[in-house]
Structure formats: C-alpha cells, structure tokens
C-alpha cells in the first residue's frame, strides 16, 4: 500500500513544476531538478506521479496556467474573428515551449482520462466560450444558420488546434483560412 502524500512535499513539487515550466519550458523540466527544487527524493516523486506530464497536469489544475490567454474582442465579422483567433493561436504555438507544453497536456490526457478531462475543461473553457459567443452573435445577425451547434463548432476548433500541436506544426494562415472557409460554408445562413 503506497504511503500517503505529505501535503507540504506535494505542494513543493507542484510549485517547482510551475516555476520550471515558466522559467525554461516543459522540455527542460527533469524529475531530478524537481526533486532538488522541492527538497524531496526522486523516489518520492515517482511514488506519487507516473511521469513529469502527470505532475504538470496536477500542477496546472491547482495553479496558474502559463502563457497569455487569447482574448480577442469581437468585431461583428465571424470570419475575421475566427481568422484572428487562429493567427493568435498559431503565434502562441509557434514558440517551442508552448508546443512542448501542449504535447505534454495531450500526453496527460491520453494516460489519465480523469485528469485529462479536468484539464480539457480548464484549458478549453475559454476557447469554447469565445467561439460559442461568436456563433451566437453571428446567429443573431443572420450570418449563420439557426441550427448551427456552437458547442460542436468550438470542439472542432479545439480539436484542430490540438491536432496541429500534437504534430508540432501549428496551423499557418493558409490552413487556418481554409478551415474557416469550409466551416463558414457549412454553417452560413441562406
């Protein structure tokens, strides 16, 4: 039977992970470095977490999310807003440390479904809300069909961005523009 976690040691490891990711990016994080920073043994860390990705997942659930959130004001032009969002996401994911972080979160999601679901709710919530608001506004102004499912559209945008991160090649402008065109063709009113 595993020993119960020491709350103080656990919080020290999670804080060390958040600092390490903020300072050097996820790829630079090592279990040895976390252990030294948190003043615990590597064995203690491995007893509580199966991987550094799992530590990252828990650290992000309990702390601040690194990076700037994508906050783009609505313009009233759905196509323009979606293109602007993809360009901002591309710029964010073009930085190697952000791609590494996104891939780590995908790894956590694949290995720990409960933690992955919680991380998805936390990370995707802002995008889902942003897309849903834009679709609702566009519906009210007659730009999109009344039956356009805002939540499904938001899920697709999260999925395409996650897939690009997983492949390590964020969507460039041409791919983002093509996706927005196909999407809008499918939901356009009239």
Secondary structure, 3 states (H helix, E strand, C coil): CCCCCCHHHHHHHHHHHHHHHHHHCHHHCCHHHHHHHHCCCHHHHHHHCCCHHHHHHHHHHHCCCCCCCCCCCCCCCHHHHHHHHHHHHHHHHCCHHHHHHHHHHHHHHHHCHHHHHHHHHHHHHHHHHHHHHHHHHHHHCCCECCCCCHHHHHHHHHHHHHHHHHHCCCCCHHHHHHHHHHHHHHHECC
